[in-house]
Amino acid sequence: MSFITSPKQDQSFAESTCRFNIWVGAVRSGKTFSSIRKFLHCIKHGVPGDAMIIGVNRGSIQRNVLSHMFKTIGFPVPSPMSNKITLYGRDIYFVGAPDVSAVTTIQGSTLAYAYVDEITCLPEAFWKMLETRLSVSGAQLFGTCNPEGPAHWLKKEYLDRAHVHDLISWQFNLDDNPVLDDKYKNAIKNSFHGMWYKRYILGEWSLATGAIYDTYDHYNEYELPYPSPNYYIVGMDYGTTNATAAVLCGISPNKWPQIHVESEYYYDSAKVGRAKTDAELVKDIKDFIGYKSVSAIYLDPAAASLKIALRQADLPVIDAKNDVVPGIKTVGKFIAGKNIVIHKSCTTLREHIQSYAWCSKSAQRGEDKPVKKDDHVCVGGDTEIWVDGFLTKIKDIVKDKQSIFIKCKSFWNGKFNYFNFESACKTGKNKKILKLTLENGKILRATPDHKVWTKRGYIEIQNLLTDDEILCYD
């Protein structure tokens, strides 16, 4: 089967003889086709041994790799349920790596070849384990990614130190894909703005700084009512220490703008002084929706008890996808294209959209994260928490670089349970610390605005009353 190829694609095919071979660049730039082409060549003609295809999850492997790969060779695409195939007499395994726990899925593997899709989305710990699995003589890795922040571990530790790792990489842009016409290229270019444009169109490693929705302006707001939409949906965020919020959105798929936000609901338990029960929130949401016929209420999957309560009230609840950065990308496209408009009465939503900003400290660590209002709230380093069944001081966890592999006991949705530990870091220095002493002798040292759970909801330590009763594990 013959294909049209560009000079950059042919160059990368010929030069990809290193241990690590990485195609970096814009979306739809032809890097996936070129990298798969080389991977297939090695699977058929290379050194003997097992191979592995890795992505964020099994679905992304099917969509981004296997569908293209088997179209190239004219074979039927494997079932989405399969985790292994044999091709050209070689076993090829499919592994999803959504988080560091995936490290255990490849321990013990011995590989001749690996293909990695969306490298920048994988945990660094998984990548390092994968390195050790490429132990067959002449083993190679082929992978693709879009650029992220310049402090990302892949750029800092690997691309910028290519000579140390026997690594070669290529920078692709839209013109390196010979099958795209100018009309389609312009459509792609118009769908990204700001930082996303630099990364996904220009192929640059661009820092996440400033306002997240920097294209938001008065054209994203309206006062006069729109014609009746095709249907309504509600987006809802459940909060305990943070506010519970909801927006009512009219959806018109075949009209512009496709989404108009008609109204908002906002309840901040910290300001009011008490948290509402699930039953109270359900009543509020029913009143908020009113006579509108709502097709779906999208809710954080972690809000289990509220989800049950809403369903018991015959409300159509659906688990929302709460990945932050993909959500920001999607909303950013709609805002930039003026395809989402917000009624001027939604003052809280409009204020939050315009003040939503990238965290500069996270960017310096190679992470894309928004600023969180309460990031300055912290407890003292001597505070003990339950970690893997033992009381451990937080400051000792900060020193432990393997903390990502442990579990921490935490109070959530009315009960204690163990949750995967994500990170531990020192968030402040020389801050004012209050000492909270309970009648059972337990002591908590924390900043004045640190919140604790009381019978009247989450309350900042500085606002506690002497007769407040505080939740405390024994």
C-alpha positions as CSV (number, residue, x, y, z in Angstrom):
1,M,0.0,0.0,0.0
2,S,1.5,3.4,-1.0
3,F,1.1,6.6,0.9
4,I,1.9,10.3,0.3
5,T,4.6,11.4,2.6
6,S,6.3,14.7,3.4
7,P,10.1,15.3,3.5
8,K,9.9,15.6,7.3
9,Q,8.1,12.3,7.6
10,D,10.7,10.6,5.4
11,Q,13.6,12.2,7.3
12,S,12.3,11.0,10.7
13,F,11.7,7.5,9.3
14,A,15.3,7.3,8.1
15,E,16.9,8.9,11.2
16,S,14.9,7.0,13.9
17,T,17.7,4.6,14.8
18,C,18.3,5.7,18.4
19,R,17.1,4.1,21.6
20,F,14.5,6.8,22.1
21,N,12.8,8.3,19.0
22,I,10.3,11.0,19.7
23,W,8.0,12.9,17.3
24,V,6.9,16.3,18.8
25,G,4.7,19.0,17.4
26,A,1.4,20.4,16.4
27,V,-1.9,18.6,16.2
28,R,-2.7,16.9,12.9
29,S,0.9,17.4,11.7
30,G,1.6,13.9,10.5
31,K,3.8,12.8,13.4
32,T,1.6,9.8,14.4
33,F,1.6,8.4,10.8
34,S,5.4,8.7,10.6
35,S,6.1,7.2,14.0
36,I,3.6,4.2,13.4
37,R,5.2,3.6,10.1
38,K,8.6,3.2,11.7
39,F,7.3,1.1,14.6
40,L,5.6,-1.3,12.1
41,H,8.9,-1.6,10.1
42,C,10.7,-2.6,13.3
43,I,8.0,-5.0,14.4
44,K,8.3,-6.8,11.0
45,H,12.1,-6.6,10.5
46,G,13.7,-5.7,13.8
47,V,15.3,-7.6,16.7
48,P,13.3,-10.4,18.2
49,G,11.3,-9.9,21.4
50,D,8.0,-8.6,22.7
51,A,6.6,-5.2,22.0
52,M,4.2,-2.9,23.9
53,I,1.9,-0.1,22.9
54,I,1.2,2.4,25.7
55,G,-1.3,5.3,26.0
56,V,-3.2,7.2,28.6
57,N,-5.8,4.4,28.6
58,R,-7.0,1.5,26.5
59,G,-9.5,3.7,24.7
60,S,-6.9,6.2,23.6
61,I,-4.7,3.4,22.3
62,Q,-7.5,2.1,20.2
63,R,-8.4,5.5,18.9
64,N,-5.0,7.1,18.4
65,V,-2.8,4.2,17.5
66,L,-4.4,0.9,16.5
67,S,-7.0,2.4,14.1
68,H,-4.2,4.1,12.2
69,M,-1.8,1.3,12.5
70,F,-4.0,-1.5,11.1
71,K,-5.4,0.8,8.4
72,T,-1.8,1.2,7.3
73,I,-1.3,-2.5,6.9
74,G,-4.8,-3.3,5.7
75,F,-5.6,-5.7,8.6
76,P,-8.8,-5.7,10.7
77,V,-8.5,-3.5,13.8
78,P,-8.2,-5.6,17.1
79,S,-11.2,-5.6,19.4
80,P,-11.3,-2.8,22.0
81,M,-11.4,-5.4,24.7
82,S,-8.2,-7.1,23.7
83,N,-5.0,-6.4,25.7
84,K,-2.6,-8.4,23.4
85,I,-2.2,-9.4,19.8
86,T,0.3,-11.3,17.7
87,L,1.6,-9.5,14.7
88,Y,4.3,-10.7,12.3
89,G,5.0,-13.5,14.8
90,R,5.6,-11.0,17.7
91,D,3.5,-10.5,20.9
92,I,2.4,-7.0,21.3
93,Y,0.8,-5.9,24.6
94,F,-1.5,-2.8,25.1
95,V,-1.1,-1.0,28.4
96,G,-2.9,2.1,29.7
97,A,-1.0,4.4,32.1
98,P,-3.4,7.0,33.5
99,D,-1.4,7.3,36.8
100,V,1.6,6.0,38.7
101,S,-0.2,2.9,39.8
102,A,0.3,1.6,36.2
103,V,4.0,1.1,37.0
104,T,3.1,-2.3,38.5
105,T,1.5,-3.4,35.2
106,I,4.8,-3.4,33.3
107,Q,7.2,-4.6,36.1
108,G,8.8,-7.9,34.9
109,S,8.3,-7.2,31.2
110,T,11.2,-7.6,28.8
111,L,10.7,-5.6,25.6
112,A,12.4,-5.2,22.3
113,Y,10.1,-2.3,21.2
114,A,7.7,0.1,22.7
115,Y,5.4,2.7,21.1
116,V,4.1,5.5,23.4
117,D,1.2,7.7,22.5
118,E,0.8,11.2,24.2
119,I,4.1,10.8,26.2
120,T,3.6,14.1,28.1
121,C,0.4,12.8,29.6
122,L,2.1,9.9,31.3
123,P,3.6,9.9,34.8
124,E,7.4,10.3,34.9
125,A,7.6,7.3,37.2
126,F,6.0,5.1,34.6
127,W,8.3,6.3,31.9
128,K,11.4,5.5,34.1
129,M,10.1,2.0,34.7
130,L,9.5,1.6,31.0
131,E,13.2,2.5,30.3
132,T,14.3,-0.5,32.4
133,R,11.9,-2.8,30.5
134,L,13.6,-2.1,27.2
135,S,16.3,-4.6,28.0
136,V,16.6,-6.6,24.7
137,S,19.8,-5.8,22.8
138,G,19.0,-3.2,20.2
139,A,15.7,-2.2,21.9
140,Q,14.0,1.0,20.8
141,L,11.2,3.3,21.8
142,F,9.0,5.3,19.4
143,G,6.6,7.9,20.7
144,T,4.7,11.1,20.0
145,C,3.5,14.1,22.0
146,N,2.2,17.6,21.8
147,P,4.4,20.2,23.6
148,E,3.5,21.2,27.1
149,G,5.2,23.7,29.5
150,P,9.0,24.1,29.0
151,A,9.6,22.7,32.5
152,H,7.8,19.4,31.7
153,W,10.0,16.4,32.7
154,L,10.1,15.1,29.2
155,K,11.6,18.3,27.8
156,K,13.9,19.1,30.7
157,E,15.2,15.6,31.5
158,Y,15.1,14.0,28.0
159,L,14.7,16.2,25.0
160,D,17.2,18.8,26.3
161,R,19.6,16.1,27.3
162,A,19.3,14.0,24.1
163,H,23.0,13.1,24.0
164,V,22.8,11.5,27.5
165,H,19.9,9.2,26.6
166,D,20.7,8.2,23.0
167,L,17.6,10.2,21.9
168,I,16.5,11.9,18.7
169,S,13.4,14.0,18.2
170,W,11.8,16.0,15.4
171,Q,9.6,19.1,15.5
172,F,6.5,18.8,13.3
173,N,4.0,21.5,12.2
174,L,0.8,21.5,10.1
175,D,2.7,21.9,6.8
176,D,4.5,18.6,7.5
177,N,1.3,16.7,6.9
178,P,0.9,16.4,3.1
179,V,-2.8,15.3,3.1
180,L,-4.2,18.5,4.7
181,D,-5.6,21.3,2.6
182,D,-5.4,24.9,3.4
183,K,-9.0,25.3,4.4
184,Y,-8.7,22.5,7.0
185,K,-5.4,24.0,8.3
186,N,-7.0,27.4,8.8
187,A,-10.0,25.8,10.6
188,I,-7.6,24.1,13.0
189,K,-5.6,27.3,13.5
190,N,-8.8,29.3,14.3
191,S,-9.8,26.7,17.0
192,F,-6.8,27.5,19.3
193,H,-5.7,30.7,20.9
194,G,-3.0,32.0,23.3
195,M,-0.9,29.3,24.9
196,W,-2.9,26.5,23.1
197,Y,-2.1,28.1,19.8
198,K,1.6,28.2,20.6
199,R,1.6,24.5,21.6
200,Y,-0.8,22.9,19.3
201,I,-0.3,25.0,16.1
202,L,3.2,26.3,16.3
203,G,4.5,23.3,18.2
204,E,6.3,25.3,20.9
205,W,6.9,24.4,24.5
206,S,4.9,27.3,26.0
207,L,4.6,28.3,29.6
208,A,1.1,28.4,31.2
209,T,0.9,32.0,32.5
210,G,-1.7,34.7,33.0
211,A,-5.5,34.4,32.5
212,I,-6.7,31.0,31.4
213,Y,-9.7,32.3,29.4
214,D,-7.9,35.3,27.9
215,T,-10.3,35.6,25.0
216,Y,-13.3,36.2,27.2
217,D,-14.9,39.6,26.5
218,H,-18.3,41.3,26.3
219,Y,-19.2,39.2,23.2
220,N,-19.5,36.2,25.6
221,E,-22.3,37.9,27.5
222,Y,-25.9,38.7,26.7
223,E,-29.0,40.3,28.3
224,L,-31.9,39.8,25.8
225,P,-33.3,36.2,25.9
226,Y,-32.4,33.7,23.2
227,P,-35.0,31.6,21.3
228,S,-35.9,28.4,23.1
229,P,-33.0,25.9,22.9
230,N,-33.3,22.3,21.8
231,Y,-32.8,21.1,25.3
232,Y,-31.3,22.1,28.7
233,I,-28.5,20.7,30.8
234,V,-27.2,21.5,34.2
235,G,-23.5,21.5,35.2
236,M,-23.0,21.1,38.9
237,D,-20.0,21.2,41.3
238,Y,-20.5,19.9,44.8
239,G,-18.5,21.5,47.5
240,T,-17.9,20.9,51.2
241,T,-15.1,23.3,52.1
242,N,-15.7,25.0,48.7
243,A,-19.1,26.3,47.4
244,T,-21.7,24.2,45.7
245,A,-22.4,25.7,42.3
246,A,-24.6,24.9,39.3
247,V,-25.3,26.5,35.9
248,L,-28.4,26.1,33.7
249,C,-27.4,25.8,30.0
250,G,-29.6,26.0,27.0
251,I,-28.2,23.8,24.2
252,S,-28.8,24.5,20.5
253,P,-26.6,22.2,18.4
254,N,-27.5,23.6,15.0
255,K,-27.5,27.3,16.0
256,W,-24.8,29.8,16.9
257,P,-24.0,30.2,19.8
258,Q,-24.6,26.6,20.7
259,I,-24.5,27.1,24.4
260,H,-26.1,29.9,26.4
261,V,-25.9,29.9,30.2
262,E,-29.2,31.3,31.5
263,S,-28.8,31.3,35.3
264,E,-26.6,30.2,38.1
265,Y,-26.9,28.6,41.6
266,Y,-24.2,29.3,44.2
267,Y,-24.1,28.3,47.9
268,D,-20.9,29.0,49.9
269,S,-21.2,27.1,53.2
270,A,-18.0,28.8,54.5
271,K,-19.6,32.2,54.2
272,V,-23.1,31.2,55.5
273,G,-21.6,29.2,58.4
274,R,-23.2,25.8,57.7
275,A,-23.3,23.1,55.1
276,K,-26.6,22.1,53.5
277,T,-27.8,18.5,53.6
278,D,-28.2,16.5,50.4
279,A,-32.0,16.9,50.8
280,E,-31.7,20.6,51.0
281,L,-29.4,20.8,48.0
282,V,-31.8,18.6,46.0
283,K,-34.7,21.0,46.8
284,D,-32.5,23.9,45.8
285,I,-31.7,22.4,42.5
286,K,-35.3,21.5,41.7
287,D,-36.3,25.1,42.5
288,F,-33.4,26.3,40.4
289,I,-34.4,24.2,37.3
290,G,-38.1,25.2,37.7
291,Y,-40.3,24.3,34.8
292,K,-37.4,23.7,32.4
293,S,-37.1,20.2,30.9
294,V,-33.5,19.2,31.7
295,S,-31.9,16.3,29.8
296,A,-29.0,15.8,32.1
297,I,-27.3,17.1,35.3
298,Y,-23.6,16.6,35.0
299,L,-22.1,16.1,38.5
300,D,-18.7,15.3,39.9
301,P,-18.5,11.4,40.2
302,A,-17.0,11.8,43.7
303,A,-20.2,13.4,45.0
304,A,-21.7,9.9,45.6
305,S,-24.4,10.7,48.3
306,L,-25.7,13.8,46.4
307,K,-25.8,11.8,43.2
308,I,-28.0,9.2,44.9
309,A,-30.3,11.9,46.4
310,L,-30.8,13.6,43.0
311,R,-31.6,10.3,41.3
312,Q,-34.1,9.5,44.0
313,A,-35.8,12.7,43.1
314,D,-36.1,11.5,39.5
315,L,-33.4,13.9,38.2
316,P,-31.2,12.7,35.3
317,V,-27.7,12.7,36.8
318,I,-24.7,11.8,34.7
319,D,-21.1,11.5,35.9
320,A,-19.1,14.5,34.6
321,K,-15.6,14.1,33.2
322,N,-13.7,16.2,35.7
323,D,-10.2,16.2,34.2
324,V,-9.2,19.8,34.6
325,V,-6.9,20.6,31.7
326,P,-9.0,18.8,29.0
327,G,-12.0,20.7,30.3
328,I,-10.2,24.0,30.1
329,K,-9.2,23.3,26.5
330,T,-12.8,22.6,25.5
331,V,-14.3,25.6,27.3
332,G,-11.5,27.8,25.9
333,K,-12.4,26.9,22.4
334,F,-16.1,27.7,22.9
335,I,-15.2,31.0,24.6
336,A,-12.7,32.0,21.9
337,G,-15.3,31.2,19.2
338,K,-18.0,33.1,21.0
339,N,-19.9,29.8,20.9
340,I,-20.8,30.1,24.6
341,V,-22.6,33.1,26.0
342,I,-23.4,33.9,29.6
343,H,-26.3,35.9,30.9
344,K,-25.2,39.1,32.7
345,S,-27.2,38.0,35.8
346,C,-24.6,35.2,36.3
347,T,-22.2,37.5,38.2
348,T,-20.3,34.8,40.1
349,L,-19.7,32.7,37.0
350,R,-18.6,35.7,35.0
351,E,-16.3,36.9,37.8
352,H,-14.7,33.4,38.2
353,I,-14.1,33.0,34.4
354,Q,-12.3,36.3,34.2
355,S,-10.2,35.7,37.3
356,Y,-9.3,32.1,36.5
357,A,-5.5,32.0,36.1
358,W,-2.6,29.6,35.6
359,C,-0.5,28.9,38.7
360,S,3.0,30.2,38.0
361,K,4.5,27.9,40.7
362,S,3.0,24.8,39.1
363,A,4.2,26.0,35.7
364,Q,7.8,26.1,37.0
365,R,7.4,22.4,38.0
366,G,6.2,21.5,34.5
367,E,2.5,21.3,35.5
368,D,-0.5,23.0,34.0
369,K,-2.7,23.9,37.0
370,P,-5.0,26.8,37.8
371,V,-4.5,28.9,40.8
372,K,-6.6,27.7,43.7
373,K,-7.9,30.2,46.2
374,D,-7.2,28.1,49.2
375,D,-3.8,26.9,48.3
376,H,-2.3,29.1,51.1
377,V,-4.2,27.2,53.8
378,C,-2.0,24.6,55.5
379,V,-1.2,22.7,58.6
380,G,2.1,22.5,60.4
381,G,4.8,20.0,59.4
382,D,4.5,18.2,62.7
383,T,0.8,17.4,62.1
384,E,0.3,13.6,62.1
385,I,-1.9,11.8,59.5
386,W,-2.8,8.2,59.0
387,V,-0.6,6.8,56.2
388,D,-0.8,3.1,55.2
389,G,-2.0,2.3,58.7
390,F,0.5,4.4,60.7
391,L,0.6,7.9,62.1
392,T,3.1,9.9,60.1
393,K,4.2,13.5,60.3
394,I,3.5,15.5,57.2
395,K,7.0,16.9,57.1
396,D,8.4,13.4,56.9
397,I,6.1,12.6,53.9
398,V,7.4,15.8,52.1
399,K,11.0,14.3,52.4
400,D,9.9,11.0,51.1
401,K,10.1,11.0,47.3
402,Q,8.1,7.8,47.0
403,S,5.0,9.4,48.7
404,I,3.1,9.0,45.5
405,F,2.9,5.3,46.1
406,I,1.2,5.5,49.5
407,K,-2.4,5.9,50.8
408,C,-3.7,8.5,53.3
409,K,-6.7,8.2,55.5
410,S,-9.2,11.0,54.9
411,F,-12.8,12.0,55.8
412,W,-14.9,12.2,52.6
413,N,-18.7,11.9,52.0
414,G,-19.4,11.3,55.7
415,K,-16.9,8.5,56.3
416,F,-13.2,7.8,56.7
417,N,-11.4,5.9,54.0
418,Y,-7.9,5.5,52.4
419,F,-7.2,7.4,49.2
420,N,-4.2,7.4,46.8
421,F,-1.7,10.1,47.8
422,E,-1.1,12.6,45.0
423,S,1.6,14.9,46.4
424,A,3.1,16.5,49.6
425,C,4.8,19.8,49.6
426,K,5.7,22.7,51.8
427,T,3.3,25.5,50.9
428,G,4.5,28.3,53.1
429,K,7.2,29.8,55.4
430,N,7.0,32.0,58.5
431,K,3.2,32.1,58.4
432,K,1.0,32.8,61.4
433,I,0.1,29.5,63.0
434,L,-2.8,29.0,65.5
435,K,-2.8,26.2,68.1
436,L,-6.1,24.4,68.4
437,T,-6.4,22.2,71.6
438,L,-9.4,19.8,71.9
439,E,-10.9,18.5,75.2
440,N,-9.4,15.1,74.5
441,G,-5.9,16.5,74.5
442,K,-5.3,16.5,70.7
443,I,-3.7,19.5,69.2
444,L,-3.8,20.9,65.7
445,R,-1.5,23.7,64.5
446,A,-2.5,25.4,61.3
447,T,-2.9,28.8,59.6
448,P,-5.9,30.8,60.8
449,D,-7.9,30.2,57.6
450,H,-7.5,26.4,57.8
451,K,-11.0,24.8,58.0
452,V,-12.2,22.0,60.3
453,W,-15.4,20.1,60.2
454,T,-17.9,21.1,62.9
455,K,-21.6,20.5,63.5
456,R,-22.3,23.8,61.7
457,G,-20.1,22.8,58.7
458,Y,-16.5,23.6,57.7
459,I,-15.3,26.6,59.8
460,E,-12.0,28.4,59.7
461,I,-10.0,27.9,62.9
462,Q,-9.9,31.6,63.5
463,N,-13.7,31.7,63.6
464,L,-14.3,28.8,65.9
465,L,-16.5,29.2,69.0
466,T,-15.6,27.7,72.4
467,D,-18.7,25.5,72.3
468,D,-18.0,24.2,68.7
469,E,-17.7,20.4,68.5
470,I,-15.1,19.3,66.0
471,L,-14.8,16.0,64.1
472,C,-11.8,14.1,65.4
473,Y,-10.7,10.5,64.8
474,D,-9.7,8.4,67.8
